[in-house]
């Protein structure tokens, strides 16, 4: 009555999982690199493009101007990081809107301040990013704790 049945004909063909994960990791790394690059260069690049559009092209020639560009790059990081925090919480539209609405006034300010007051522009960019940080932290807390609270049982915990 009991016979052994071979299931070799019913097996699925083997999958190449290493090729899939390697490709995904490559794209994830490229996306992270592009995000960091955009976060670093949006304010200095906007400064250079806006100065070229107004006819007063200011290309960095001395070490002081390169240092000013580095300070501008560091000044743009808080706003970019806050917008990235919004995007990680699945609010990418709000992240782009906040970055555009708060970052656009910083570009003429950086042009008016010039090379020597780059630290002031960096401080203004950090202050402008405060509302986005508050929104990102609040929405992140709201997004993370809401479903987790319901999944763990919430008020219906067992008291064995």
RODOFI-625276 format. One record per residue (C-alpha): z negated, y negated, x; residue in three letters. Coordinates in steps of 0.1 Angstrom, whole numbers. Layout:
// RODOFI-625276
+-------+-------+-------+---------+
!     w !     v !     u ! residuo !
+-------+-------+-------+---------+
!     Z !     Y !     X !     ALA !
...
+-------+-------+-------+---------+
//
This chain:
// RODOFI-625276
+-------+-------+-------+---------+
!     w !     v !     u ! residuo !
+-------+-------+-------+---------+
!     0 !     0 !     0 !     UNK !
!    -7 !   -24 !    27 !     UNK !
!    23 !   -31 !    48 !     UNK !
!    26 !   -58 !    75 !     UNK !
!    52 !   -84 !    68 !     UNK !
!    69 !  -103 !    96 !     UNK !
!    72 !  -140 !    89 !     UNK !
!    94 !  -149 !   119 !     UNK !
!   124 !  -157 !    97 !     UNK !
!   103 !  -182 !    77 !     UNK !
!    92 !  -203 !   106 !     UNK !
!   104 !  -239 !   109 !     UNK !
!   123 !  -248 !   140 !     UNK !
!   102 !  -264 !   167 !     UNK !
!   100 !  -302 !   168 !     UNK !
!   103 !  -324 !   198 !     UNK !
!    71 !  -345 !   194 !     UNK !
!    71 !  -359 !   229 !     UNK !
!   103 !  -377 !   225 !     UNK !
!    92 !  -394 !   193 !     UNK !
!    59 !  -406 !   206 !     UNK !
!    74 !  -419 !   238 !     UNK !
!    99 !  -440 !   219 !     UNK !
!    72 !  -454 !   196 !     UNK !
!    50 !  -463 !   225 !     UNK !
!    79 !  -480 !   242 !     UNK !
!    86 !  -502 !   212 !     UNK !
!    49 !  -509 !   206 !     UNK !
!    46 !  -520 !   242 !     UNK !
!    77 !  -542 !   240 !     UNK !
!    63 !  -558 !   208 !     UNK !
!    30 !  -565 !   224 !     UNK !
!    47 !  -580 !   254 !     UNK !
!    68 !  -602 !   231 !     UNK !
!    38 !  -613 !   212 !     UNK !
!    19 !  -623 !   243 !     UNK !
!    50 !  -641 !   257 !     UNK !
!    55 !  -661 !   225 !     UNK !
!    18 !  -670 !   224 !     UNK !
!    20 !  -683 !   260 !     UNK !
!    52 !  -703 !   258 !     UNK !
!    54 !  -718 !   223 !     UNK !
!    36 !  -750 !   232 !     UNK !
!    52 !  -757 !   267 !     UNK !
!    86 !  -747 !   254 !     UNK !
!    83 !  -769 !   223 !     UNK !
!    72 !  -797 !   246 !     UNK !
!   103 !  -793 !   268 !     UNK !
!   127 !  -790 !   239 !     UNK !
!   112 !  -820 !   221 !     UNK !
!   114 !  -841 !   252 !     UNK !
!   150 !  -831 !   256 !     UNK !
!   158 !  -839 !   220 !     UNK !
!   143 !  -874 !   223 !     UNK !
!   164 !  -881 !   254 !     UNK !
!   135 !  -882 !   278 !     UNK !
!   140 !  -848 !   295 !     UNK !
!   109 !  -841 !   315 !     UNK !
!   115 !  -812 !   338 !     UNK !
!    85 !  -801 !   359 !     UNK !
!    92 !  -810 !   395 !     UNK !
!    59 !  -812 !   412 !     UNK !
!    29 !  -789 !   413 !     UNK !
!     9 !  -812 !   389 !     UNK !
!    35 !  -809 !   362 !     UNK !
!    35 !  -771 !   365 !     UNK !
!    -3 !  -771 !   362 !     UNK !
!     1 !  -793 !   331 !     UNK !
!    25 !  -767 !   316 !     UNK !
!     0 !  -740 !   324 !     UNK !
!   -27 !  -760 !   307 !     UNK !
!    -4 !  -764 !   277 !     UNK !
!     2 !  -726 !   277 !     UNK !
!   -35 !  -720 !   277 !     UNK !
!   -40 !  -746 !   249 !     UNK !
!   -16 !  -728 !   226 !     UNK !
!   -33 !  -695 !   229 !     UNK !
!   -61 !  -701 !   204 !     UNK !
!   -38 !  -710 !   176 !     UNK !
!   -15 !  -681 !   184 !     UNK !
!   -44 !  -657 !   186 !     UNK !
!   -57 !  -669 !   152 !     UNK !
!   -23 !  -665 !   136 !     UNK !
!   -20 !  -630 !   152 !     UNK !
!   -54 !  -622 !   136 !     UNK !
!   -40 !  -632 !   102 !     UNK !
!    -9 !  -611 !   108 !     UNK !
!   -30 !  -580 !   117 !     UNK !
!   -48 !  -583 !    84 !     UNK !
!   -13 !  -580 !    67 !     UNK !
!   -10 !  -618 !    60 !     UNK !
!    20 !  -624 !    81 !     UNK !
!    35 !  -650 !    58 !     UNK !
!     3 !  -670 !    59 !     UNK !
!     2 !  -665 !    97 !     UNK !
!    37 !  -680 !   102 !     UNK !
!    29 !  -708 !    77 !     UNK !
!    -4 !  -717 !    95 !     UNK !
!    13 !  -716 !   129 !     UNK !
!    41 !  -738 !   117 !     UNK !
!    20 !  -763 !    98 !     UNK !
!    -7 !  -767 !   124 !     UNK !
!    16 !  -762 !   155 !     UNK !
!    43 !  -787 !   145 !     UNK !
!    21 !  -818 !   148 !     UNK !
!     9 !  -807 !   182 !     UNK !
!    44 !  -809 !   197 !     UNK !
!    48 !  -847 !   192 !     UNK !
!    12 !  -851 !   203 !     UNK !
!    20 !  -833 !   235 !     UNK !
!    51 !  -855 !   240 !     UNK !
!    31 !  -887 !   234 !     UNK !
!     3 !  -875 !   257 !     UNK !
!    27 !  -866 !   285 !     UNK !
!    21 !  -845 !   316 !     UNK !
!   -12 !  -860 !   326 !     UNK !
!   -31 !  -855 !   294 !     UNK !
!   -23 !  -819 !   288 !     UNK !
!   -60 !  -810 !   287 !     UNK !
!   -64 !  -833 !   256 !     UNK !
!   -35 !  -816 !   239 !     UNK !
!   -51 !  -782 !   247 !     UNK !
!   -84 !  -793 !   231 !     UNK !
!   -65 !  -806 !   200 !     UNK !
!   -47 !  -773 !   197 !     UNK !
!   -80 !  -754 !   199 !     UNK !
!   -96 !  -777 !   173 !     UNK !
!   -65 !  -772 !   151 !     UNK !
!   -69 !  -735 !   153 !     UNK !
!  -104 !  -735 !   138 !     UNK !
!   -93 !  -733 !   101 !     UNK !
!   -70 !  -704 !   109 !     UNK !
!   -98 !  -686 !   128 !     UNK !
!  -121 !  -690 !    98 !     UNK !
!   -94 !  -677 !    74 !     UNK !
!   -86 !  -648 !    97 !     UNK !
!  -122 !  -637 !   101 !     UNK !
!  -130 !  -641 !    64 !     UNK !
!   -99 !  -622 !    53 !     UNK !
!  -104 !  -596 !    80 !     UNK !
!  -140 !  -590 !    68 !     UNK !
!  -129 !  -590 !    32 !     UNK !
!  -100 !  -565 !    39 !     UNK !
!  -120 !  -541 !    61 !     UNK !
!  -153 !  -539 !    41 !     UNK !
!  -138 !  -538 !     6 !     UNK !
!  -120 !  -504 !     7 !     UNK !
!  -146 !  -489 !    31 !     UNK !
!  -174 !  -498 !     7 !     UNK !
!  -157 !  -481 !   -22 !     UNK !
!  -147 !  -450 !    -1 !     UNK !
!  -182 !  -444 !    11 !     UNK !
!  -196 !  -442 !   -24 !     UNK !
!  -211 !  -477 !   -27 !     UNK !
!  -237 !  -476 !   -54 !     UNK !
!  -232 !  -440 !   -62 !     UNK !
!  -248 !  -425 !   -31 !     UNK !
!  -263 !  -391 !   -33 !     UNK !
!  -300 !  -390 !   -26 !     UNK !
!  -306 !  -353 !   -18 !     UNK !
+-------+-------+-------+---------+
//
